[in-house]
Amino acid sequence: MQKIFTFAQIGEAAACMDNKVLGYISGWQSESFESHETFDLLAFDYYDIRSERTASSKILIYMDKEHLFFFCRDQAAELCVGNIVQELTGNSPINNEQLFYAFFVKLLQGDMDYLNRFETQINDEEAKILSGRQRDAIVQICSWRKELLRLKRYYEQLDSIFDEMDANDNRLLSGQFIKRIAILGARTGRYLNAVRNLQEIVNQMREEYQSQLSIQQNDLMRVFTIVTVLFLPLTLIAGWYGMNFTEMPELHWKFGYPAVVIASVVIITALILFFKRKKWF
């Protein structure tokens, strides 16, 4: 028997399982994968990478020799599971193991294409971000990091579930099904490695962007320093001749003012030539 329940409808499964099992599921105590004597129980947070919805949806799956039940916490999870199960069983019924395997194949379908597009987007935006042409670059980088963190957690839990199912401690699963579970584990392992590689790229990009900002700040400080050095001699001259000493000979010399102007120009020119020679600007 194969059926989908919301968590609010969990009581409807009472006729098909032991009350202790039903009470255990009702308490939502399952995490990742649990192998019991007569049944397997697994739970994961489903994350739809094809929608703009960032919240995850809890899905719990109960499986024994005769039954395969999907318990969904919210409407998003119920809609996802319902569409997949309807598509897989609409033409002809399939057994529980086939449905379980096909369900996860369908659930993960297109994920690698999404990750490849994600990588292409990062590579396309990298040059703009590092050159400073991309506004709100740090916001974009933080958005990528959050998305990759959600994907990492999603694939980590699935990878853990398939690894633990592969042990088949209660001998509930057939040998052929265990081989299929190993295939699912290898697939989620590849997705997880792809996400981790993207995380490294984004982290490196963030560090490079921070370095680029530091370089720009250093360039700005160098400009301020050069301007300060250029005007420092002129400030000294202005302060010197601003003192109330009436006996200063330059004040009574008819060429005193032009001499100060020429001296200021010569000092500034000499400093500019010196800075250019040192390649400070």
C-alpha positions in Angstrom: 0.0 0.0 0.0 1.3 3.4 -1.0 -0.2 6.6 0.4 0.5 10.3 1.2 -0.6 11.9 4.4 -0.1 15.4 5.9 1.1 15.4 9.5 -2.4 16.4 10.5 -3.8 13.3 8.9 -1.4 10.9 10.5 -4.2 9.2 12.4 -5.6 7.8 9.2 -2.6 5.5 9.0 -3.5 3.8 12.3 -5.1 0.8 10.5 -1.9 0.0 8.7 0.7 0.1 11.5 1.3 -0.7 15.1 0.1 2.0 17.6 3.6 2.3 19.1 5.0 3.0 15.6 2.3 5.5 15.0 2.9 7.2 18.3 6.6 7.3 17.5 6.0 9.0 14.2 3.4 11.3 15.7 6.1 12.5 18.1 8.3 13.3 15.0 11.3 11.8 16.7 12.9 10.5 13.6 16.0 12.3 12.3 17.8 11.2 9.2 17.4 7.4 8.9 16.3 4.8 11.5 16.3 1.1 10.9 13.9 -0.8 13.1 13.1 -4.5 13.3 10.1 -4.4 11.0 10.3 -1.1 9.3 12.6 1.7 8.1 11.9 5.4 8.9 13.6 8.3 7.3 13.1 12.1 7.4 14.6 15.0 5.5 14.1 18.6 4.9 13.1 19.0 1.2 14.4 22.1 -0.5 13.0 23.0 -3.9 15.8 24.5 -5.9 13.6 25.3 -8.8 11.4 27.8 -6.9 12.1 31.1 -5.1 10.9 29.6 -1.8 13.9 29.3 0.5 12.1 27.6 3.4 12.5 23.8 3.7 9.7 21.3 4.0 9.9 18.2 6.2 9.1 14.9 4.6 9.0 11.7 6.6 8.9 8.3 4.8 7.7 5.0 6.5 8.5 1.8 4.7 7.9 -1.9 5.7 7.3 -5.1 3.7 3.8 -4.0 2.6 3.5 -0.3 3.0 5.2 2.9 1.8 3.8 6.0 3.4 4.8 9.7 2.9 4.1 12.1 5.7 4.4 15.8 4.8 4.6 18.6 7.3 3.2 21.4 5.0 1.4 22.0 1.7 4.6 22.5 -0.3 5.9 19.1 0.7 2.5 17.5 0.1 2.3 19.0 -3.4 5.8 17.9 -4.3 5.3 14.3 -3.1 1.9 14.1 -4.7 3.0 15.3 -8.1 5.9 12.9 -8.2 3.9 9.9 -7.0 1.1 10.6 -9.3 3.5 10.9 -12.2 5.2 7.6 -11.3 2.1 5.5 -10.6 -0.4 7.1 -13.0 0.1 4.6 -15.9 0.8 1.4 -14.0 1.3 0.5 -10.3 4.8 -0.2 -9.1 6.1 -1.9 -6.0 7.3 0.0 -2.9 11.0 -0.3 -3.6 10.6 0.8 -7.2 8.5 3.7 -6.1 11.0 4.7 -3.4 13.9 4.7 -5.8 12.0 6.4 -8.6 10.7 9.0 -6.2 14.3 10.2 -5.3 15.4 10.0 -8.9 12.6 12.3 -9.8 13.3 14.5 -6.8 16.9 15.0 -7.8 16.3 15.3 -11.5 17.8 18.4 -13.0 19.8 19.3 -9.9 23.2 19.0 -11.6 22.0 21.2 -14.4 21.0 23.8 -11.8 24.4 23.5 -10.2 26.1 24.0 -13.6 24.0 27.1 -14.3 24.9 28.3 -10.8 28.6 27.9 -11.5 28.2 29.7 -14.9 26.5 32.6 -13.2 29.3 32.9 -10.6 32.0 32.8 -13.3 30.1 35.4 -15.4 29.8 37.8 -12.5 33.2 37.2 -11.0 35.0 39.7 -13.4 32.5 42.4 -12.7 32.7 42.0 -9.0 36.5 41.9 -8.8 36.8 44.9 -11.1 34.4 46.9 -8.9 31.8 47.4 -11.7 29.2 45.3 -9.9 27.2 47.3 -7.4 26.2 45.6 -4.1 28.8 42.9 -4.8 29.1 41.9 -1.2 25.3 41.4 -1.1 25.5 39.2 -4.2 28.3 37.1 -2.6 26.4 36.7 0.6 23.3 35.6 -1.3 25.3 32.9 -3.1 26.8 31.8 0.2 23.4 31.4 1.8 22.0 29.5 -1.2 25.0 27.1 -1.2 24.7 26.6 2.5 21.1 25.5 2.1 22.1 23.2 -0.8 24.9 21.7 1.3 22.6 20.9 4.2 20.0 19.4 1.8 22.5 17.1 0.1 24.3 16.2 3.3 21.2 14.8 4.9 20.2 12.8 1.8 23.8 11.5 1.4 23.7 10.4 5.1 20.3 8.7 4.6 21.4 6.6 1.6 24.7 5.6 3.3 22.8 4.3 6.3 20.2 2.6 4.2 22.9 0.8 2.4 23.8 -1.1 5.6 20.3 -2.7 5.6 20.7 -3.9 9.2 17.2 -5.3 9.5 17.3 -7.1 6.1 14.1 -5.4 5.1 15.4 -4.3 1.7 16.3 -6.6 -1.3 19.8 -6.8 -2.7 18.7 -5.2 -6.0 17.2 -2.3 -4.1 20.4 -1.8 -2.1 22.3 -1.4 -5.3 19.9 1.3 -6.4 20.3 3.0 -3.0 24.1 3.0 -3.6 23.5 4.7 -7.0 21.4 7.4 -5.2 24.2 7.8 -2.6 26.8 8.2 -5.3 24.6 10.8 -7.1 24.0 12.9 -4.0 27.7 12.6 -3.2 28.5 14.2 -6.6 26.0 17.0 -5.9 27.5 17.6 -2.5 31.0 17.8 -3.9 29.8 20.2 -6.6 28.3 22.4 -3.9 31.4 22.3 -1.8 33.5 23.3 -4.9 31.2 26.2 -5.5 31.5 27.3 -1.8 35.3 27.4 -2.2 34.9 29.5 -5.4 32.6 32.0 -3.7 34.8 32.1 -0.5 37.9 32.8 -2.7 35.9 35.5 -4.6 34.9 37.1 -1.3 38.5 37.2 -0.1 39.6 38.6 -3.5 36.9 41.2 -3.3 38.0 42.2 0.2 41.6 42.5 -1.1 40.4 44.6 -4.0 38.6 47.0 -1.5 41.8 47.2 0.6 43.8 48.1 -2.5 41.3 50.8 -3.5 41.4 52.2 0.1 45.2 52.2 0.0 45.1 54.1 -3.3 42.8 56.6 -1.8 44.9 57.1 1.2 48.0 57.5 -1.0 46.2 60.3 -2.9 45.3 62.0 0.4 48.9 61.6 1.6 50.4 63.1 -1.6 48.0 66.1 -1.5 48.9 66.6 2.2 52.6 66.5 1.4 52.2 68.9 -1.6 50.5 71.5 0.5 52.5 71.1 3.7 55.4 73.4 2.5 52.8 76.0 1.3 51.2 75.8 4.8 54.6 76.4 6.3 55.2 79.5 4.1 51.7 80.9 4.8 52.2 80.4 8.6 55.7 81.9 8.4 54.6 85.1 6.7 51.4 85.3 8.7 53.4 86.1 11.9 53.2 89.6 13.2 56.9 90.5 12.6 57.0 94.0 11.0 60.8 93.9 10.4 60.7 90.9 8.0 62.6 92.3 4.9 60.5 90.4 2.4 57.4 92.3 3.5 59.0 95.6 2.3 60.6 94.2 -0.8 58.7 95.0 -4.0 59.4 91.5 -5.4 58.5 89.7 -2.2 55.1 88.5 -3.2 56.2 87.2 -6.7 59.1 85.5 -5.0 56.9 83.6 -2.6 54.6 82.6 -5.5 57.5 81.4 -7.6 59.0 79.5 -4.6 55.7 77.8 -4.0 55.4 76.7 -7.7 59.0 75.4 -7.7 58.4 73.4 -4.5 55.2 71.8 -5.8 56.8 71.0 -9.2 59.8 69.4 -7.5 57.6 67.3 -5.3 55.4 66.2 -8.2 58.5 65.2 -10.3 59.8 63.3 -7.2 56.5 61.4 -6.8 56.4 60.5 -10.4 60.0 59.3 -10.4 59.1 57.0 -7.4 55.9 55.9 -9.3 53.7 56.9 -6.4 51.0 58.1 -8.9 
